[in-house]
Amino acid sequence: MMQLKEILSKKGGQPVTVPTTATVADAIRAMTEHKVGSVMIPNADGSPAGIFTERDVLNLCAEGRTDFAKMSIRPCMTCDMTTGKPSETVSEVLAIMTAKRFRHMPVVDDDGKLIGVVSIGDLVKAKLEETAQEAQALREYITT
């Protein structure tokens, strides 16, 4: 069973973040520049203060709130996040994301510090690779 730490090591790099002083426009620019669907907003100690996603942008637009350059990220970010641990498996996290209906999960170490973010796309890709490897192993077993 593949674990989140394996996905993070394959992805490489740090999660995309913006400071708590950022505007919504800053967050949108960061997501666009890095081609990701979310940005993390870390506290000074490295723990996640919040997450801001493409869905948050859509919700703001639907409410008619579009002055993103003047809008602070703080009241717009989601603070009540479900976080993952490096040792959790792809299947466990896929089940959580499906049940709670979100697509990005911050991953924190034992000290609560942000070490990465996994998306539903990352998990589906890993699950497909895992399934392909299992199928290959079964084919080899059957032919021997």
Buried (B, 14 or more C-beta within 10 A) or exposed (E): EBBBBBBBEEBEEEBBBBEBEBBBBBBBBBBEEEEBBBBBBBEEEBBBBBBBBBBBBEEBEEEEEEEBEEBEBBEBBBEEBEBBBBEBBBBBBBEBBEEEEBBBBBBBBEEEEBBBBBBBEBBEBBBEEBEEEEEEEEEEEEEE
